[in-house]
């Protein structure tokens, strides 16, 4: 079995996937068009915020699935959904496919929020250690764990001044403020994108059709998808500076997908209709 490129998008793409592509495309167009006027409002209200943030709203578990950070982010998700989801929707039917997609997306978000909670608790603990003992060594330790660099002069200047004037009260005060602002920014980081749902679809395809050959690569699905998931696992545990991808959200989508597939199999739905 080979996953091939569909010859005609409008004729061969199942109805749910077609509508998901259209909706995601329109939302991204709105994000780009309104970026200068309503961009911050859209991010504050529709992206998924950490439950401890004052910006968190329960409906964001759904709305964040239709938002994307960049055109590349959007195209990668939609192409993956199109290539691997089309066969699944034809197998399961539109209703069950949509339920599966949404459960993977929202379930992944819920699990990832648990990861965020763990990370935030550790950050607050480590930050408090610096605030209690504001020295250069503790600053570097915090930096190595959480990448304090904000990409501008503030980080470099703060670190340099603390190294040169470690006992200056003003330097200590400004460094503490920098750390407090970093913790606040870290806590209020938001998540957007359909990647959790798409990874659920990706895993489901590999689980149900492990020996299918993936277009345009001459390799079987179980190897391609398995390698992709393994890469996400490595990147999730080994943070790369500047990497803002929520790898554990992707992995959470895989876990939710596995749970759903096993549960549906136990219920006796061989084709999941």
Secondary structure, DSSP 4 states (H G I P E B T S, - for coil): -EE---S-HHHHS-HHHHHHHHHHHHHHHHHHHTHHHHHHHHHHHHSEEPTTSTT--TTHHHHGGG--SSHHHHHHHHHHHHHHHHHHHHHH-HHHHHHHHHHHHHHHHHHHHHHHHHHHHHHHHHHHHHHHS--HHHHHHHHHHH----SSHHHHHHHHHHHH-TT-HHHHHHHHHHHHHHHHHHHT-EE-SSHHHHHHHHHHHHHH-TTPEETTSSSBHHHHHHHHHHHHHHHHHS--TT----HHHHHHHHHHHHHHHHHHHHTT-SS--
